[in-house]
Amino acid sequence: MLKLLSANRIRLKKSKLFWGGLFVTIGYSMFLLLMNYIEKASYIGNSIMQINWYLLSPFSVISFFCPIFSSIFIGTEYNDGTMRNRLIVGHTRKNIYLANFITVCAANIIITLISSIIIMIFGTLMLGWSMINPVLFLLHYISGIMMLIAFTGFFTLVAMVLSNKTASTVTCIVSFLLSYMVAGVIRRLVFSFYNGESISDVFYDLSSDMVSQPILEFFYDFIPMGQCLQITSNSVLHPSRLPVYSLLFTAITVVCGILIFSRKDMK
């Protein structure tokens, strides 16, 4: 396992995609800071001063980076024959799978932490240090990292099962976009309850007898994209549930992935 992780670390350092994802995330964060700094300097009055929002907003960019990086990073191993060579030299399929999962997790977390450091430095210089409810923010931030790990669990499964890099990349991106649409629908239905609307007001073909609020909120909290929408919009319904659901989601995808990959025909 250590040899696999060491080899992946070297690949990660040389990965242009990884560095590109890091610079895009930092650029996005700096853009948000700059726009709000200009609004503040112009006395428009609607600039966001709380550092909480800036530290949580990059999770949306990193979430989109995850399926692209997972599929290409792992798919390259299939294309180059690295996956087969690792099996030939005696590495177990379980260790190969876990090494790739850990590496992709590390890539997402590194980007998150570096972006957060830069946001704290420049955010404090440009807008000052203002944080609302630090304990709740810390819970949201940890939930965001756990959400990225849950995303990684799913996209690692897809990338490890599909040998073709193009097919795995397309599948991961399409899955991400579909999950975004599904989470958006669930979000709309969940908030219909809090806004005093009936489900039929939102979707004519549905009724309260068909879908209940607890079930909708469960899926909104459980799926990583639902968590992403909550965290980046700072509208988390059940903060204490998200890390637990992410851990459960990750465990399910990793176990299923290892079982499927261990039976995969490596022709």
Phi, psi and omega in degrees: 000316181297322178294322178295316180294322179295317178295320178293325179296319179295318177297321181295318179297329181268355185286118176292328179295319178299312180293326176296317177297322178296313182291324178295317180296316178296318179298320178297316180296316180294325177298315179298316180297316183295316181298318180286330175294320178296319178296320178296315181293333181271001180059035178290325173095356180244021178285149180270119185262338185286130181290339180308310186297319182290327180285334181267333185298325180295346180300331179293320179292315182293327177297321178286329177294326186302308181295325179293311182293316182302311185292319182285316181298314181282321180298328178298327178296323176291314183296322183275353182082008181295322181299314180294319181297322179295324177291322182295321183280357172112003177287139180282155179296324178298314180293322177297315180298310183294324179297318178292320178298313180296321181295316179293320175302314181299318180300314180295317182291320178299315178298318180299312184293317180296317177299319181295319179297315180294320178297317181296320181292303184285328178296319178293320180292322186271321187238353183086168181261110178221111181235128179265129176050074183303323181295314179294321177299316180300321178295318178295320181293316177297320177298323178296317178294318177295325177297319178296322178294322177295317174303314181299321179302316181290313185287334172294319177303310181299312184293327181281333181278323180268117184286331182279124184297318180296316180296318181291323179295314179296317181297318180295316182292316179297319178299319179297313181294320178296319179295327177295317180293317180297315179297324178296320177294314179299319178301316180297320180290319180299313183286346175295328178292317182286337180269004178077017179265159171264156181300325180295336176289333181270311177231117188297333184275356181251158176220166181295336179286336183273325183226129180256156181299315180301321180293316179298316181293327177299310180294326178295326178277330190277314184286139183303323181293324175298319176296319181300316179297322180291314185292313184288338177263000180057042179227056181282125183282315183228084186304321184286342182278327190301311179300323180294314179295322178297317178298317180294316179299317180296315180300317181296312183291322180292314179298313179297319180297316179296318180296317181290316182293328181292340179254004184287136178280116184264057179290000000 
